[in-house]
Amino acid sequence: MAHPRELTYDGLAPAELAARLRARSCLVLPRVTSTLDIVHELAEESAPAGTVVLAEEQVAGRGRQGRRWHSPPGTGIWLGYLMRPTNEPASGVVALRVGLAVAAAVGDLGARAALKWPNDVVLENRKLSGILCEARFAGGRGWIAIGVGLNVHGPLPPEVGDRGIALDQVIGGVTRVEVLERLVPRLHALSSAPALSSDECAEYGARDWLAGKELRQPVAGRAIGVDTDGALLVATGRGRKRVVAGSVDPA
């Protein structure tokens, strides 16, 4: 049983939570800037691969291109995860793999999620989860800090409610620990291959929210999938284009 003053996560002490998640180390913090910052700090201190950081609240949670991720206390999963791949994967590959893991985890609970390139998990055409991966490599060695923000408990605030969704709006009574029990073991099993396999590409294709949609940005054309390097493929009037970064704006 946890000591009365020991920080818990939905009633579980960190050691008990680590056992439930099959994690070598699990750090639970009440309030952080971003869980990614904590993962980088722990990585520099030689923390093992598979280290999990969970925060009740992020005050500077970040998304792509400097956007802020809304992370109020107790409402969602604000997760940082340390990956130490033997080789540095191609840009974008890890984020797509994490997206597949998130979609599979909520699928186990009964929700059919889709993936919006490059880093969003979509449920009922609204954003459920965002993923951000930050790699630090030198001399062929290093780590990847994986950040996952996932809305579990609604209602969401008005400024994001029209484009976001919480998991309990679809699966009544779902808990954060139930999601983590299905997600974190999948993160432990992530491939460190430098490119997506044909099976991973097929799995992504089956969940591709953009497939067949006309785009205005980052390239005008029709989205037709992703390649093994994690790039978005767009059919344009001048042939197929590969997009490796940028914000997507459907027409």
C-alpha positions as a printed NumPy array, in Angstrom:
array([[  0.   ,   0.   ,   0.   ],
       [  1.266,   3.475,  -0.821],
       [  2.37 ,   5.726,   2.014],
       [ -0.219,   8.516,   2.508],
       [  2.27 ,  11.131,   1.318],
       [  3.544,   9.148,  -1.641],
       [  2.461,  10.446,  -5.024],
       [  0.06 ,   8.083,  -6.768],
       [ -1.43 ,   7.873, -10.222],
       [ -5.115,   6.992, -10.171],
       [ -4.519,   5.344,  -6.804],
       [ -1.419,   3.371,  -7.812],
       [  2.039,   3.976,  -6.346],
       [  4.819,   4.298,  -8.968],
       [  6.255,   0.841,  -8.196],
       [  2.836,  -0.797,  -8.557],
       [  2.159,   1.16 , -11.724],
       [  5.532,   0.13 , -13.173],
       [  4.664,  -3.517, -12.524],
       [  1.283,  -3.118, -14.206],
       [  2.933,  -1.474, -17.229],
       [  5.892,  -3.861, -17.279],
       [  8.182,  -0.842, -17.135],
       [ 11.677,  -0.952, -15.599],
       [ 11.141,   2.5  , -14.133],
       [  8.079,   4.712, -13.766],
       [  8.274,   8.293, -12.543],
       [  5.04 ,  10.052, -11.553],
       [  5.152,  13.825, -11.215],
       [  2.403,  16.272, -10.246],
       [  3.363,  19.118, -12.575],
       [  6.018,  19.475, -15.276],
       [  6.851,  21.746, -18.172],
       [  6.788,  18.802, -20.57 ],
       [  7.338,  15.098, -19.999],
       [  9.776,  15.241, -22.933],
       [ 12.039,  17.538, -20.915],
       [ 12.115,  15.011, -18.076],
       [ 12.874,  12.114, -20.428],
       [ 15.853,  13.979, -21.896],
       [ 17.166,  14.716, -18.399],
       [ 16.815,  11.075, -17.363],
       [ 18.436,   9.879, -20.596],
       [ 21.472,  12.066, -19.914],
       [ 21.674,  10.407, -16.485],
       [ 21.798,   6.935, -18.118],
       [ 18.194,   5.938, -17.419],
       [ 17.334,   2.601, -19.047],
       [ 15.343,   2.183, -22.207],
       [ 11.653,   1.828, -21.437],
       [ 11.647,   4.417, -18.666],
       [  8.165,   5.917, -18.296],
       [  7.355,   9.443, -17.108],
       [  3.761,  10.375, -16.255],
       [  2.569,  13.812, -15.247],
       [ -0.74 ,  14.885, -13.794],
       [ -0.319,  18.246, -15.493],
       [  1.92 ,  19.803, -18.142],
       [  2.258,  23.564, -18.133],
       [  4.278,  23.736, -21.347],
       [  3.329,  20.562, -23.161],
       [  4.417,  20.929, -26.741],
       [  3.324,  19.675, -30.097],
       [  4.751,  20.044, -33.547],
       [  6.087,  23.403, -34.77 ],
       [  6.031,  24.9  , -31.281],
       [  2.306,  24.477, -30.729],
       [  1.106,  24.045, -27.165],
       [ -0.698,  20.867, -26.098],
       [ -3.529,  21.49 , -23.639],
       [ -2.66 ,  19.326, -20.604],
       [ -4.871,  20.124, -17.572],
       [ -4.499,  18.088, -14.366],
       [ -6.019,  14.646, -14.158],
       [ -7.877,  14.707, -17.467],
       [ -5.554,  12.814, -19.759],
       [ -2.381,  10.838, -20.226],
       [  0.693,  13.054, -20.469],
       [  3.349,  10.447, -21.12 ],
       [  7.067,  10.571, -21.756],
       [  8.927,   7.421, -22.813],
       [ 12.614,   6.735, -23.34 ],
       [ 13.645,   4.719, -26.378],
       [ 17.258,   3.753, -27.047],
       [ 17.31 ,   2.267, -30.561],
       [ 20.479,   0.654, -31.855],
       [ 20.161,   2.689, -35.055],
       [ 18.583,   6.065, -35.659],
       [ 15.33 ,   5.48 , -37.593],
       [ 14.413,   7.662, -40.548],
       [ 12.645,  10.912, -39.758],
       [  8.981,  10.369, -38.986],
       [  9.135,   6.59 , -38.697],
       [  9.029,   6.416, -34.898],
       [  6.067,   8.808, -34.645],
       [  4.083,   6.664, -37.082],
       [  4.905,   3.528, -35.109],
       [  3.806,   5.201, -31.883],
       [  0.581,   6.259, -33.594],
       [ -0.087,   2.655, -34.544],
       [  0.533,   1.633, -30.919],
       [ -1.893,   4.255, -29.591],
       [ -4.562,   3.258, -32.114],
       [ -4.167,  -0.418, -31.231],
       [ -4.356,   0.331, -27.498],
       [ -7.638,   2.226, -27.736],
       [ -8.839,  -0.408, -30.182],
       [ -8.416,  -3.032, -27.466],
       [-10.851,  -0.961, -25.403],
       [-13.416,  -0.785, -28.189],
       [-12.716,   2.471, -30.064],
       [-11.735,   2.521, -33.733],
       [ -9.083,   5.215, -34.172],
       [ -7.532,   6.556, -37.352],
       [ -4.138,   8.174, -37.939],
       [ -3.596,  11.598, -39.45 ],
       [ -0.082,  12.137, -40.772],
       [  2.312,  13.002, -39.282],
       [  1.452,  12.651, -35.587],
       [ -2.253,  12.745, -34.714],
       [ -4.61 ,   9.994, -33.601],
       [ -8.175,  10.739, -34.66 ],
       [-11.42 ,   9.403, -33.211],
       [-14.776,  10.232, -34.81 ],
       [-12.964,  12.81 , -36.984],
       [-11.614,  14.708, -33.976],
       [ -8.172,  14.704, -32.401],
       [ -7.789,  12.21 , -29.573],
       [ -4.03 ,  12.117, -29.213],
       [ -0.888,  13.878, -30.351],
       [  2.608,  12.425, -30.613],
       [  5.97 ,  14.145, -30.63 ],
       [  9.33 ,  12.393, -30.905],
       [ 12.64 ,  14.151, -30.266],
       [ 15.843,  12.329, -31.201],
       [ 19.286,  13.126, -29.85 ],
       [ 22.055,  11.177, -31.537],
       [ 25.804,  11.671, -31.803],
       [ 28.346,   9.24 , -33.15 ],
       [ 25.636,   6.703, -33.885],
       [ 24.473,   6.565, -30.262],
       [ 21.711,   8.362, -28.454],
       [ 18.038,   8.172, -27.615],
       [ 14.55 ,   9.172, -28.659],
       [ 12.191,  10.911, -26.241],
       [  8.625,   9.945, -27.107],
       [  5.806,  12.19 , -25.956],
       [  2.158,  11.153, -26.058],
       [ -0.749,  13.357, -25.053],
       [ -4.088,  11.554, -24.975],
       [ -7.409,  13.03 , -23.855],
       [ -9.133,  10.522, -21.573],
       [-11.705,  12.465, -19.535],
       [-14.003,  15.12 , -20.95 ],
       [-15.482,  17.527, -21.404],
       [-12.706,  19.351, -23.219],
       [-12.433,  23.131, -22.863],
       [-14.39 ,  25.18 , -25.418],
       [-11.266,  26.348, -27.252],
       [-10.432,  22.777, -28.301],
       [-13.779,  21.01 , -27.894],
       [-14.863,  21.458, -31.515],
       [-11.771,  19.732, -32.925],
       [-10.748,  17.465, -30.04 ],
       [-12.339,  14.487, -28.329],
       [-11.852,  12.615, -25.056],
       [-11.842,   8.826, -24.99 ],
       [-14.594,   8.632, -22.365],
       [-16.927,  10.396, -24.799],
       [-16.833,   7.147, -26.774],
       [-15.993,   4.565, -24.083],
       [-17.845,   5.422, -20.904],
       [-15.966,   4.892, -17.653],
       [-12.569,   4.24 , -19.234],
       [ -9.58 ,   4.976, -16.997],
       [ -6.103,   6.243, -17.73 ],
       [ -4.516,   3.1  , -16.318],
       [ -6.602,   0.9  , -18.612],
       [ -5.194,   2.785, -21.589],
       [ -1.629,   2.712, -20.278],
       [ -1.781,  -1.039, -19.623],
       [ -2.429,  -1.519, -23.325],
       [ -0.165,   1.217, -24.654],
       [  3.108,   1.02 , -22.723],
       [  3.838,  -2.683, -23.456],
       [  3.42 ,  -1.83 , -27.136],
       [  5.977,   0.972, -26.76 ],
       [  8.368,  -1.555, -25.222],
       [  7.958,  -3.686, -28.346],
       [  8.476,  -0.89 , -30.902],
       [ 10.765,  -1.854, -33.733],
       [ 14.031,   0.066, -34.038],
       [ 14.371,  -0.714, -37.742],
       [ 15.323,   2.41 , -39.72 ],
       [ 12.306,   2.116, -42.027],
       [  8.732,   0.891, -41.886],
       [  8.145,  -2.715, -42.899],
       [  5.597,  -3.67 , -45.529],
       [  3.318,  -4.928, -42.748],
       [  3.606,  -1.602, -40.893],
       [  2.824,   0.322, -44.08 ],
       [ -0.234,  -1.871, -44.638],
       [ -1.376,  -1.395, -41.04 ],
       [ -0.943,   2.351, -41.383],
       [ -2.852,   2.316, -44.666],
       [ -5.8  ,   0.612, -42.974],
       [ -5.989,   3.52 , -40.478],
       [ -4.948,   6.384, -42.767],
       [ -7.387,   9.237, -42.157],
       [ -5.965,  11.305, -45.003],
       [ -6.074,   8.607, -47.677],
       [ -7.947,   9.861, -50.728],
       [ -8.485,  13.351, -49.342],
       [ -7.604,  16.424, -51.377],
       [ -5.007,  18.638, -49.701],
       [ -4.209,  22.33 , -49.902],
       [ -1.077,  22.104, -47.782],
       [  1.762,  21.175, -47.568],
       [  1.348,  20.196, -51.237],
       [ -1.772,  20.615, -53.326],
       [ -3.006,  17.202, -54.411],
       [ -4.551,  13.957, -53.192],
       [ -3.097,  12.033, -50.247],
       [ -2.254,   8.472, -51.276],
       [ -0.432,   7.053, -48.256],
       [  3.026,   6.951, -46.698],
       [  6.297,   5.362, -47.78 ],
       [  8.734,   3.248, -45.79 ],
       [ 10.605,   6.36 , -44.602],
       [  7.426,   7.803, -43.087],
       [  6.948,  10.463, -45.762],
       [  3.46 ,  11.479, -46.878],
       [  2.769,  10.662, -50.528],
       [  0.654,  13.115, -52.517],
       [ -0.563,  12.679, -56.089],
       [ -0.312,  16.   , -57.904],
       [ -0.75 ,  17.2  , -61.477],
       [  3.003,  16.863, -61.852],
       [  3.327,  13.383, -60.436],
       [  3.775,  11.916, -56.995],
       [  5.39 ,  14.092, -54.337],
       [  7.027,  13.041, -51.062],
       [  6.41 ,  15.292, -48.061],
       [  8.699,  14.799, -45.083],
       [  7.467,  17.679, -42.883],
       [  4.758,  20.283, -42.645],
       [  1.201,  20.869, -41.515],
       [ -1.592,  19.16 , -43.392],
       [ -4.596,  21.194, -44.523],
       [ -7.322,  19.129, -46.258],
       [ -9.194,  20.962, -48.977]])
